[in-house]
Amino acid sequence: MSSFRISPLFARLAAPVVLGGLLITACNDDDDRVPPDPAPLPEVVAFTQPNLYPEGVQYDAQNSRFL
């Protein structure tokens, strides 16, 4: 079985090159603008069948409201 060793001088010189390459690829021209505000939520959501609510919606009977 053979072993492979990297010289300390090569490791010291290669590290900045590799890190610099990673930094350059991380800095790209993505569009970093803030997205527009989403559409406002409706004041009323009407359900057509009793006890049939969308996933993640619960009815708070004590306070008569949807959560």
PDB file of N, H, CA, C and O in Angstrom:
ATOM      1  N   MET A   1       0.856  -1.180   0.000  1.00  0.00           N
ATOM      2  CA  MET A   1       0.000   0.000   0.000  1.00  0.00           C
ATOM      3  C   MET A   1       0.900   1.241   0.000  1.00  0.00           C
ATOM      4  O   MET A   1       1.846   1.326   0.783  1.00  0.00           O
ATOM      5  N   SER A   2       0.610   2.174  -0.856  1.00  0.00           N
ATOM      6  H   SER A   2      -0.159   2.105  -1.492  1.00  0.00           H
ATOM      7  CA  SER A   2       1.432   3.375  -0.953  1.00  0.00           C
ATOM      8  C   SER A   2       0.747   4.531  -0.241  1.00  0.00           C
ATOM      9  O   SER A   2      -0.476   4.554  -0.108  1.00  0.00           O
ATOM     10  N   SER A   3       1.513   5.451   0.196  1.00  0.00           N
ATOM     11  H   SER A   3       2.507   5.433   0.088  1.00  0.00           H
ATOM     12  CA  SER A   3       0.953   6.635   0.859  1.00  0.00           C
ATOM     13  C   SER A   3       1.256   7.857   0.000  1.00  0.00           C
ATOM     14  O   SER A   3       2.261   7.916  -0.708  1.00  0.00           O
ATOM     15  N   PHE A   4       0.371   8.809   0.087  1.00  0.00           N
ATOM     16  H   PHE A   4      -0.446   8.761   0.663  1.00  0.00           H
ATOM     17  CA  PHE A   4       0.493  10.038  -0.695  1.00  0.00           C
ATOM     18  C   PHE A   4       0.605  11.198   0.267  1.00  0.00           C
ATOM     19  O   PHE A   4      -0.241  11.365   1.146  1.00  0.00           O
ATOM     20  N   ARG A   5       1.631  11.992   0.111  1.00  0.00           N
ATOM     21  H   ARG A   5       2.318  11.856  -0.603  1.00  0.00           H
ATOM     22  CA  ARG A   5       1.843  13.133   1.001  1.00  0.00           C
ATOM     23  C   ARG A   5       1.913  14.404   0.179  1.00  0.00           C
ATOM     24  O   ARG A   5       2.480  14.424  -0.913  1.00  0.00           O
ATOM     25  N   ILE A   6       1.332  15.460   0.713  1.00  0.00           N
ATOM     26  H   ILE A   6       0.870  15.444   1.600  1.00  0.00           H
ATOM     27  CA  ILE A   6       1.405  16.781   0.092  1.00  0.00           C
ATOM     28  C   ILE A   6       2.432  17.585   0.879  1.00  0.00           C
ATOM     29  O   ILE A   6       2.407  17.610   2.109  1.00  0.00           O
ATOM     30  N   SER A   7       3.317  18.228   0.168  1.00  0.00           N
ATOM     31  H   SER A   7       3.337  18.207  -0.832  1.00  0.00           H
ATOM     32  CA  SER A   7       4.342  19.003   0.859  1.00  0.00           C
ATOM     33  C   SER A   7       3.691  20.201   1.548  1.00  0.00           C
ATOM     34  O   SER A   7       2.729  20.762   1.026  1.00  0.00           O
ATOM     35  N   PRO A   8       4.193  20.591   2.690  1.00  0.00           N
ATOM     36  CA  PRO A   8       3.635  21.741   3.415  1.00  0.00           C
ATOM     37  C   PRO A   8       3.681  23.036   2.608  1.00  0.00           C
ATOM     38  O   PRO A   8       2.784  23.872   2.716  1.00  0.00           O
ATOM     39  N   LEU A   9       4.725  23.199   1.801  1.00  0.00           N
ATOM     40  H   LEU A   9       5.453  22.520   1.713  1.00  0.00           H
ATOM     41  CA  LEU A   9       4.823  24.409   0.982  1.00  0.00           C
ATOM     42  C   LEU A   9       3.700  24.434  -0.050  1.00  0.00           C
ATOM     43  O   LEU A   9       3.070  25.473  -0.245  1.00  0.00           O
ATOM     44  N   PHE A  10       3.436  23.295  -0.721  1.00  0.00           N
ATOM     45  H   PHE A  10       3.948  22.451  -0.563  1.00  0.00           H
ATOM     46  CA  PHE A  10       2.348  23.232  -1.704  1.00  0.00           C
ATOM     47  C   PHE A  10       1.001  23.484  -1.025  1.00  0.00           C
ATOM     48  O   PHE A  10       0.165  24.202  -1.572  1.00  0.00           O
ATOM     49  N   ALA A  11       0.782  22.914   0.139  1.00  0.00           N
ATOM     50  H   ALA A  11       1.462  22.330   0.583  1.00  0.00           H
ATOM     51  CA  ALA A  11      -0.478  23.106   0.852  1.00  0.00           C
ATOM     52  C   ALA A  11      -0.661  24.578   1.221  1.00  0.00           C
ATOM     53  O   ALA A  11      -1.768  25.111   1.138  1.00  0.00           O
ATOM     54  N   ARG A  12       0.418  25.225   1.623  1.00  0.00           N
ATOM     55  H   ARG A  12       1.317  24.792   1.690  1.00  0.00           H
ATOM     56  CA  ARG A  12       0.335  26.630   1.992  1.00  0.00           C
ATOM     57  C   ARG A  12       0.068  27.521   0.785  1.00  0.00           C
ATOM     58  O   ARG A  12      -0.620  28.534   0.913  1.00  0.00           O
ATOM     59  N   LEU A  13       0.596  27.169  -0.377  1.00  0.00           N
ATOM     60  H   LEU A  13       1.156  26.346  -0.481  1.00  0.00           H
ATOM     61  CA  LEU A  13       0.386  27.965  -1.580  1.00  0.00           C
ATOM     62  C   LEU A  13      -0.948  27.636  -2.261  1.00  0.00           C
ATOM     63  O   LEU A  13      -1.558  28.514  -2.871  1.00  0.00           O
ATOM     64  N   ALA A  14      -1.399  26.397  -2.166  1.00  0.00           N
ATOM     65  H   ALA A  14      -0.903  25.684  -1.671  1.00  0.00           H
ATOM     66  CA  ALA A  14      -2.629  25.987  -2.846  1.00  0.00           C
ATOM     67  C   ALA A  14      -3.881  26.442  -2.100  1.00  0.00           C
ATOM     68  O   ALA A  14      -4.910  26.700  -2.725  1.00  0.00           O
ATOM     69  N   ALA A  15      -3.812  26.542  -0.796  1.00  0.00           N
ATOM     70  H   ALA A  15      -2.976  26.332  -0.287  1.00  0.00           H
ATOM     71  CA  ALA A  15      -4.998  26.905  -0.012  1.00  0.00           C
ATOM     72  C   ALA A  15      -5.579  28.258  -0.428  1.00  0.00           C
ATOM     73  O   ALA A  15      -6.789  28.334  -0.642  1.00  0.00           O
ATOM     74  N   PRO A  16      -4.793  29.329  -0.556  1.00  0.00           N
ATOM     75  CA  PRO A  16      -5.382  30.605  -0.985  1.00  0.00           C
ATOM     76  C   PRO A  16      -5.971  30.549  -2.394  1.00  0.00           C
ATOM     77  O   PRO A  16      -6.970  31.210  -2.678  1.00  0.00           O
ATOM     78  N   VAL A  17      -5.352  29.759  -3.276  1.00  0.00           N
ATOM     79  H   VAL A  17      -4.541  29.222  -3.045  1.00  0.00           H
ATOM     80  CA  VAL A  17      -5.864  29.655  -4.642  1.00  0.00           C
ATOM     81  C   VAL A  17      -7.224  28.965  -4.627  1.00  0.00           C
ATOM     82  O   VAL A  17      -8.161  29.425  -5.281  1.00  0.00           O
ATOM     83  N   VAL A  18      -7.337  27.878  -3.892  1.00  0.00           N
ATOM     84  H   VAL A  18      -6.576  27.505  -3.361  1.00  0.00           H
ATOM     85  CA  VAL A  18      -8.606  27.148  -3.809  1.00  0.00           C
ATOM     86  C   VAL A  18      -9.670  28.015  -3.142  1.00  0.00           C
ATOM     87  O   VAL A  18     -10.793  28.100  -3.640  1.00  0.00           O
ATOM     88  N   LEU A  19      -9.341  28.653  -2.034  1.00  0.00           N
ATOM     89  H   LEU A  19      -8.429  28.583  -1.629  1.00  0.00           H
ATOM     90  CA  LEU A  19     -10.314  29.504  -1.340  1.00  0.00           C
ATOM     91  C   LEU A  19     -10.712  30.700  -2.198  1.00  0.00           C
ATOM     92  O   LEU A  19     -11.876  31.100  -2.199  1.00  0.00           O
ATOM     93  N   GLY A  20      -9.770  31.264  -2.916  1.00  0.00           N
ATOM     94  H   GLY A  20      -8.824  30.938  -2.915  1.00  0.00           H
ATOM     95  CA  GLY A  20     -10.086  32.376  -3.818  1.00  0.00           C
ATOM     96  C   GLY A  20     -11.022  31.940  -4.933  1.00  0.00           C
ATOM     97  O   GLY A  20     -11.950  32.667  -5.288  1.00  0.00           O
ATOM     98  N   GLY A  21     -10.785  30.752  -5.491  1.00  0.00           N
ATOM     99  H   GLY A  21     -10.032  30.161  -5.203  1.00  0.00           H
ATOM    100  CA  GLY A  21     -11.675  30.232  -6.520  1.00  0.00           C
ATOM    101  C   GLY A  21     -13.085  30.014  -5.998  1.00  0.00           C
ATOM    102  O   GLY A  21     -14.057  30.312  -6.692  1.00  0.00           O
ATOM    103  N   LEU A  22     -13.203  29.505  -4.799  1.00  0.00           N
ATOM    104  H   LEU A  22     -12.413  29.263  -4.235  1.00  0.00           H
ATOM    105  CA  LEU A  22     -14.532  29.325  -4.204  1.00  0.00           C
ATOM    106  C   LEU A  22     -15.214  30.666  -3.966  1.00  0.00           C
ATOM    107  O   LEU A  22     -16.419  30.800  -4.176  1.00  0.00           O
ATOM    108  N   LEU A  23     -14.450  31.652  -3.530  1.00  0.00           N
ATOM    109  H   LEU A  23     -13.470  31.543  -3.360  1.00  0.00           H
ATOM    110  CA  LEU A  23     -15.020  32.971  -3.275  1.00  0.00           C
ATOM    111  C   LEU A  23     -15.492  33.630  -4.567  1.00  0.00           C
ATOM    112  O   LEU A  23     -16.548  34.263  -4.590  1.00  0.00           O
ATOM    113  N   ILE A  24     -14.733  33.488  -5.622  1.00  0.00           N
ATOM    114  H   ILE A  24     -13.875  32.973  -5.603  1.00  0.00           H
ATOM    115  CA  ILE A  24     -15.108  34.090  -6.903  1.00  0.00           C
ATOM    116  C   ILE A  24     -16.392  33.456  -7.436  1.00  0.00           C
ATOM    117  O   ILE A  24     -17.262  34.161  -7.947  1.00  0.00           O
ATOM    118  N   THR A  25     -16.515  32.140  -7.323  1.00  0.00           N
ATOM    119  H   THR A  25     -15.808  31.567  -6.908  1.00  0.00           H
ATOM    120  CA  THR A  25     -17.732  31.486  -7.823  1.00  0.00           C
ATOM    121  C   THR A  25     -18.928  31.789  -6.940  1.00  0.00           C
ATOM    122  O   THR A  25     -20.066  31.721  -7.406  1.00  0.00           O
ATOM    123  N   ALA A  26     -18.699  32.124  -5.669  1.00  0.00           N
ATOM    124  H   ALA A  26     -17.775  32.180  -5.291  1.00  0.00           H
ATOM    125  CA  ALA A  26     -19.810  32.450  -4.781  1.00  0.00           C
ATOM    126  C   ALA A  26     -20.351  33.852  -5.049  1.00  0.00           C
ATOM    127  O   ALA A  26     -21.518  34.130  -4.773  1.00  0.00           O
ATOM    128  N   CYS A  27     -19.518  34.726  -5.579  1.00  0.00           N
ATOM    129  H   CYS A  27     -18.570  34.500  -5.803  1.00  0.00           H
ATOM    130  CA  CYS A  27     -19.930  36.097  -5.877  1.00  0.00           C
ATOM    131  C   CYS A  27     -20.380  36.171  -7.328  1.00  0.00           C
ATOM    132  O   CYS A  27     -19.554  36.319  -8.228  1.00  0.00           O
ATOM    133  N   ASN A  28     -21.673  36.071  -7.557  1.00  0.00           N
ATOM    134  H   ASN A  28     -22.344  35.951  -6.825  1.00  0.00           H
ATOM    135  CA  ASN A  28     -22.177  36.142  -8.926  1.00  0.00           C
ATOM    136  C   ASN A  28     -23.149  37.301  -9.052  1.00  0.00           C
ATOM    137  O   ASN A  28     -23.352  38.053  -8.098  1.00  0.00           O
ATOM    138  N   ASP A  29     -23.734  37.445 -10.192  1.00  0.00           N
ATOM    139  H   ASP A  29     -23.569  36.835 -10.967  1.00  0.00           H
ATOM    140  CA  ASP A  29     -24.608  38.585 -10.460  1.00  0.00           C
ATOM    141  C   ASP A  29     -26.080  38.235 -10.248  1.00  0.00           C
ATOM    142  O   ASP A  29     -26.920  38.552 -11.090  1.00  0.00           O
ATOM    143  N   ASP A  30     -26.391  37.593  -9.145  1.00  0.00           N
ATOM    144  H   ASP A  30     -25.708  37.335  -8.461  1.00  0.00           H
ATOM    145  CA  ASP A  30     -27.795  37.291  -8.846  1.00  0.00           C
ATOM    146  C   ASP A  30     -28.562  38.589  -8.648  1.00  0.00           C
ATOM    147  O   ASP A  30     -28.001  39.617  -8.268  1.00  0.00           O
ATOM    148  N   ASP A  31     -29.835  38.515  -8.909  1.00  0.00           N
ATOM    149  H   ASP A  31     -30.291  37.680  -9.217  1.00  0.00           H
ATOM    150  CA  ASP A  31     -30.706  39.671  -8.710  1.00  0.00           C
ATOM    151  C   ASP A  31     -31.082  39.719  -7.230  1.00  0.00           C
ATOM    152  O   ASP A  31     -31.910  38.929  -6.776  1.00  0.00           O
ATOM    153  N   ASP A  32     -30.485  40.633  -6.482  1.00  0.00           N
ATOM    154  H   ASP A  32     -29.813  41.275  -6.852  1.00  0.00           H
ATOM    155  CA  ASP A  32     -30.705  40.717  -5.045  1.00  0.00           C
ATOM    156  C   ASP A  32     -31.749  41.752  -4.658  1.00  0.00           C
ATOM    157  O   ASP A  32     -31.790  42.190  -3.508  1.00  0.00           O
ATOM    158  N   ARG A  33     -32.592  42.148  -5.604  1.00  0.00           N
ATOM    159  H   ARG A  33     -32.559  41.793  -6.538  1.00  0.00           H
ATOM    160  CA  ARG A  33     -33.621  43.129  -5.276  1.00  0.00           C
ATOM    161  C   ARG A  33     -34.678  42.503  -4.358  1.00  0.00           C
ATOM    162  O   ARG A  33     -34.892  41.291  -4.373  1.00  0.00           O
ATOM    163  N   VAL A  34     -35.311  43.327  -3.584  1.00  0.00           N
ATOM    164  H   VAL A  34     -35.137  44.312  -3.572  1.00  0.00           H
ATOM    165  CA  VAL A  34     -36.369  42.867  -2.681  1.00  0.00           C
ATOM    166  C   VAL A  34     -37.599  42.550  -3.511  1.00  0.00           C
ATOM    167  O   VAL A  34     -38.005  43.359  -4.345  1.00  0.00           O
ATOM    168  N   PRO A  35     -38.209  41.368  -3.294  1.00  0.00           N
ATOM    169  CA  PRO A  35     -39.409  41.044  -4.079  1.00  0.00           C
ATOM    170  C   PRO A  35     -40.574  41.943  -3.678  1.00  0.00           C
ATOM    171  O   PRO A  35     -40.607  42.445  -2.555  1.00  0.00           O
ATOM    172  N   PRO A  36     -41.520  42.150  -4.575  1.00  0.00           N
ATOM    173  CA  PRO A  36     -42.667  42.996  -4.226  1.00  0.00           C
ATOM    174  C   PRO A  36     -43.518  42.344  -3.147  1.00  0.00           C
ATOM    175  O   PRO A  36     -43.481  41.129  -2.950  1.00  0.00           O
ATOM    176  N   ASP A  37     -44.282  43.174  -2.459  1.00  0.00           N
ATOM    177  H   ASP A  37     -44.313  44.160  -2.620  1.00  0.00           H
ATOM    178  CA  ASP A  37     -45.165  42.658  -1.412  1.00  0.00           C
ATOM    179  C   ASP A  37     -46.179  41.706  -2.026  1.00  0.00           C
ATOM    180  O   ASP A  37     -46.682  41.945  -3.124  1.00  0.00           O
ATOM    181  N   PRO A  38     -46.478  40.613  -1.304  1.00  0.00           N
ATOM    182  CA  PRO A  38     -47.473  39.686  -1.843  1.00  0.00           C
ATOM    183  C   PRO A  38     -48.860  40.318  -1.837  1.00  0.00           C
ATOM    184  O   PRO A  38     -49.092  41.333  -1.180  1.00  0.00           O
ATOM    185  N   ALA A  39     -49.766  39.709  -2.571  1.00  0.00           N
ATOM    186  H   ALA A  39     -49.577  38.885  -3.104  1.00  0.00           H
ATOM    187  CA  ALA A  39     -51.141  40.219  -2.624  1.00  0.00           C
ATOM    188  C   ALA A  39     -51.738  40.202  -1.222  1.00  0.00           C
ATOM    189  O   ALA A  39     -51.437  39.303  -0.437  1.00  0.00           O
ATOM    190  N   PRO A  40     -52.578  41.178  -0.897  1.00  0.00           N
ATOM    191  CA  PRO A  40     -53.169  41.212   0.444  1.00  0.00           C
ATOM    192  C   PRO A  40     -54.082  40.005   0.657  1.00  0.00           C
ATOM    193  O   PRO A  40     -54.676  39.482  -0.287  1.00  0.00           O
ATOM    194  N   LEU A  41     -54.180  39.579   1.903  1.00  0.00           N
ATOM    195  H   LEU A  41     -53.698  40.004   2.669  1.00  0.00           H
ATOM    196  CA  LEU A  41     -55.042  38.452   2.245  1.00  0.00           C
ATOM    197  C   LEU A  41     -56.500  38.883   2.214  1.00  0.00           C
ATOM    198  O   LEU A  41     -56.810  40.029   2.541  1.00  0.00           O
ATOM    199  N   PRO A  42     -57.400  37.987   1.828  1.00  0.00           N
ATOM    200  CA  PRO A  42     -58.823  38.346   1.809  1.00  0.00           C
ATOM    201  C   PRO A  42     -59.363  38.495   3.224  1.00  0.00           C
ATOM    202  O   PRO A  42     -58.876  37.851   4.153  1.00  0.00           O
ATOM    203  N   GLU A  43     -60.361  39.337   3.379  1.00  0.00           N
ATOM    204  H   GLU A  43     -60.756  39.859   2.624  1.00  0.00           H
ATOM    205  CA  GLU A  43     -60.988  39.542   4.685  1.00  0.00           C
ATOM    206  C   GLU A  43     -61.842  38.338   5.080  1.00  0.00           C
ATOM    207  O   GLU A  43     -61.957  38.014   6.262  1.00  0.00           O
ATOM    208  N   VAL A  44     -62.440  37.679   4.088  1.00  0.00           N
ATOM    209  H   VAL A  44     -62.346  37.942   3.128  1.00  0.00           H
ATOM    210  CA  VAL A  44     -63.339  36.555   4.361  1.00  0.00           C
ATOM    211  C   VAL A  44     -62.952  35.388   3.468  1.00  0.00           C
ATOM    212  O   VAL A  44     -62.690  35.555   2.277  1.00  0.00           O
ATOM    213  N   VAL A  45     -62.922  34.204   4.068  1.00  0.00           N
ATOM    214  H   VAL A  45     -63.135  34.068   5.035  1.00  0.00           H
ATOM    215  CA  VAL A  45     -62.709  32.973   3.311  1.00  0.00           C
ATOM    216  C   VAL A  45     -63.946  32.117   3.528  1.00  0.00           C
ATOM    217  O   VAL A  45     -64.229  31.704   4.652  1.00  0.00           O
ATOM    218  N   ALA A  46     -64.682  31.850   2.460  1.00  0.00           N
ATOM    219  H   ALA A  46     -64.452  32.185   1.546  1.00  0.00           H
ATOM    220  CA  ALA A  46     -65.937  31.097   2.569  1.00  0.00           C
ATOM    221  C   ALA A  46     -65.682  29.623   2.291  1.00  0.00           C
ATOM    222  O   ALA A  46     -65.060  29.270   1.290  1.00  0.00           O
ATOM    223  N   PHE A  47     -66.168  28.764   3.186  1.00  0.00           N
ATOM    224  H   PHE A  47     -66.673  29.051   4.000  1.00  0.00           H
ATOM    225  CA  PHE A  47     -66.086  27.319   3.010  1.00  0.00           C
ATOM    226  C   PHE A  47     -67.457  26.815   2.615  1.00  0.00           C
ATOM    227  O   PHE A  47     -68.466  27.224   3.190  1.00  0.00           O
ATOM    228  N   THR A  48     -67.497  25.932   1.638  1.00  0.00           N
ATOM    229  H   THR A  48     -66.677  25.600   1.171  1.00  0.00           H
ATOM    230  CA  THR A  48     -68.785  25.473   1.128  1.00  0.00           C
ATOM    231  C   THR A  48     -69.271  24.186   1.789  1.00  0.00           C
ATOM    232  O   THR A  48     -70.440  23.827   1.648  1.00  0.00           O
ATOM    233  N   GLN A  49     -68.402  23.493   2.500  1.00  0.00           N
ATOM    234  H   GLN A  49     -67.452  23.784   2.615  1.00  0.00           H
ATOM    235  CA  GLN A  49     -68.821  22.275   3.186  1.00  0.00           C
ATOM    236  C   GLN A  49     -68.461  22.382   4.663  1.00  0.00           C
ATOM    237  O   GLN A  49     -67.400  22.907   5.002  1.00  0.00           O
ATOM    238  N   PRO A  50     -69.327  21.894   5.545  1.00  0.00           N
ATOM    239  CA  PRO A  50     -69.038  21.969   6.978  1.00  0.00           C
ATOM    240  C   PRO A  50     -67.834  21.100   7.349  1.00  0.00           C
ATOM    241  O   PRO A  50     -67.651  20.001   6.825  1.00  0.00           O
ATOM    242  N   ASN A  51     -67.029  21.621   8.255  1.00  0.00           N
ATOM    243  H   ASN A  51     -67.178  22.513   8.680  1.00  0.00           H
ATOM    244  CA  ASN A  51     -65.844  20.938   8.796  1.00  0.00           C
ATOM    245  C   ASN A  51     -64.825  20.547   7.728  1.00  0.00           C
ATOM    246  O   ASN A  51     -64.050  19.614   7.942  1.00  0.00           O
ATOM    247  N   LEU A  52     -64.805  21.221   6.604  1.00  0.00           N
ATOM    248  H   LEU A  52     -65.435  21.978   6.430  1.00  0.00           H
ATOM    249  CA  LEU A  52     -63.826  20.985   5.560  1.00  0.00           C
ATOM    250  C   LEU A  52     -62.974  22.242   5.432  1.00  0.00           C
ATOM    251  O   LEU A  52     -63.402  23.236   4.845  1.00  0.00           O
ATOM    252  N   TYR A  53     -61.764  22.189   5.986  1.00  0.00           N
ATOM    253  H   TYR A  53     -61.417  21.381   6.463  1.00  0.00           H
ATOM    254  CA  TYR A  53     -60.873  23.349   5.982  1.00  0.00           C
ATOM    255  C   TYR A  53     -59.595  22.984   5.233  1.00  0.00           C
ATOM    256  O   TYR A  53     -59.205  21.817   5.218  1.00  0.00           O
ATOM    257  N   PRO A  54     -58.945  23.948   4.621  1.00  0.00           N
ATOM    258  CA  PRO A  54     -57.662  23.669   3.959  1.00  0.00           C
ATOM    259  C   PRO A  54     -56.630  23.166   4.975  1.00  0.00           C
ATOM    260  O   PRO A  54     -56.747  23.414   6.175  1.00  0.00           O
ATOM    261  N   GLU A  55     -55.636  22.467   4.476  1.00  0.00           N
ATOM    262  H   GLU A  55     -55.541  22.265   3.501  1.00  0.00           H
ATOM    263  CA  GLU A  55     -54.590  21.942   5.340  1.00  0.00           C
ATOM    264  C   GLU A  55     -53.900  23.087   6.079  1.00  0.00           C
ATOM    265  O   GLU A  55     -53.541  24.097   5.473  1.00  0.00           O
ATOM    266  N   GLY A  56     -53.719  22.930   7.372  1.00  0.00           N
ATOM    267  H   GLY A  56     -54.011  22.110   7.865  1.00  0.00           H
ATOM    268  CA  GLY A  56     -53.056  23.940   8.179  1.00  0.00           C
ATOM    269  C   GLY A  56     -53.999  24.980   8.760  1.00  0.00           C
ATOM    270  O   GLY A  56     -53.543  25.900   9.439  1.00  0.00           O
ATOM    271  N   VAL A  57     -55.299  24.865   8.515  1.00  0.00           N
ATOM    272  H   VAL A  57     -55.670  24.118   7.963  1.00  0.00           H
ATOM    273  CA  VAL A  57     -56.281  25.800   9.060  1.00  0.00           C
ATOM    274  C   VAL A  57     -57.071  25.087  10.144  1.00  0.00           C
ATOM    275  O   VAL A  57     -57.533  23.961   9.957  1.00  0.00           O
ATOM    276  N   GLN A  58     -57.218  25.746  11.261  1.00  0.00           N
ATOM    277  H   GLN A  58     -56.843  26.660  11.413  1.00  0.00           H
ATOM    278  CA  GLN A  58     -58.012  25.198  12.358  1.00  0.00           C
ATOM    279  C   GLN A  58     -59.028  26.238  12.780  1.00  0.00           C
ATOM    280  O   GLN A  58     -58.798  27.440  12.645  1.00  0.00           O
ATOM    281  N   TYR A  59     -60.154  25.765  13.294  1.00  0.00           N
ATOM    282  H   TYR A  59     -60.340  24.789  13.404  1.00  0.00           H
ATOM    283  CA  TYR A  59     -61.191  26.667  13.759  1.00  0.00           C
ATOM    284  C   TYR A  59     -61.138  26.742  15.276  1.00  0.00           C
ATOM    285  O   TYR A  59     -61.165  25.718  15.959  1.00  0.00           O
ATOM    286  N   ASP A  60     -61.064  27.954  15.797  1.00  0.00           N
ATOM    287  H   ASP A  60     -61.043  28.786  15.243  1.00  0.00           H
ATOM    288  CA  ASP A  60     -61.043  28.206  17.235  1.00  0.00           C
ATOM    289  C   ASP A  60     -62.475  28.487  17.667  1.00  0.00           C
ATOM    290  O   ASP A  60     -62.941  29.620  17.548  1.00  0.00           O
ATOM    291  N   ALA A  61     -63.184  27.474  18.166  1.00  0.00           N
ATOM    292  H   ALA A  61     -62.806  26.554  18.262  1.00  0.00           H
ATOM    293  CA  ALA A  61     -64.595  27.608  18.531  1.00  0.00           C
ATOM    294  C   ALA A  61     -64.764  28.552  19.719  1.00  0.00           C
ATOM    295  O   ALA A  61     -65.776  29.248  19.807  1.00  0.00           O
ATOM    296  N   GLN A  62     -63.808  28.590  20.623  1.00  0.00           N
ATOM    297  H   GLN A  62     -62.986  28.025  20.552  1.00  0.00           H
ATOM    298  CA  GLN A  62     -63.916  29.451  21.803  1.00  0.00           C
ATOM    299  C   GLN A  62     -63.954  30.922  21.400  1.00  0.00           C
ATOM    300  O   GLN A  62     -64.710  31.700  21.982  1.00  0.00           O
ATOM    301  N   ASN A  63     -63.159  31.310  20.423  1.00  0.00           N
ATOM    302  H   ASN A  63     -62.545  30.678  19.950  1.00  0.00           H
ATOM    303  CA  ASN A  63     -63.097  32.706  19.984  1.00  0.00           C
ATOM    304  C   ASN A  63     -63.781  32.940  18.647  1.00  0.00           C
ATOM    305  O   ASN A  63     -63.745  34.050  18.117  1.00  0.00           O
ATOM    306  N   SER A  64     -64.409  31.896  18.095  1.00  0.00           N
ATOM    307  H   SER A  64     -64.438  30.994  18.526  1.00  0.00           H
ATOM    308  CA  SER A  64     -65.150  31.972  16.820  1.00  0.00           C
ATOM    309  C   SER A  64     -64.280  32.563  15.707  1.00  0.00           C
ATOM    310  O   SER A  64     -64.651  33.554  15.077  1.00  0.00           O
ATOM    311  N   ARG A  65     -63.130  31.949  15.477  1.00  0.00           N
ATOM    312  H   ARG A  65     -62.829  31.144  15.989  1.00  0.00           H
ATOM    313  CA  ARG A  65     -62.265  32.426  14.409  1.00  0.00           C
ATOM    314  C   ARG A  65     -61.387  31.272  13.896  1.00  0.00           C
ATOM    315  O   ARG A  65     -61.210  30.254  14.565  1.00  0.00           O
ATOM    316  N   PHE A  66     -60.850  31.469  12.693  1.00  0.00           N
ATOM    317  H   PHE A  66     -60.994  32.296  12.150  1.00  0.00           H
ATOM    318  CA  PHE A  66     -59.933  30.503  12.107  1.00  0.00           C
ATOM    319  C   PHE A  66     -58.511  30.886  12.453  1.00  0.00           C
ATOM    320  O   PHE A  66     -58.177  32.068  12.529  1.00  0.00           O
ATOM    321  N   LEU A  67     -57.680  29.890  12.659  1.00  0.00           N
ATOM    322  H   LEU A  67     -57.952  28.929  12.597  1.00  0.00           H
ATOM    323  CA  LEU A  67     -56.253  30.093  12.950  1.00  0.00           C
ATOM    324  C   LEU A  67     -55.451  29.659  11.760  1.00  0.00           C
ATOM    325  O   LEU A  67     -54.223  29.741  11.781  1.00  0.00           O
TER     326      LEU A  67
END
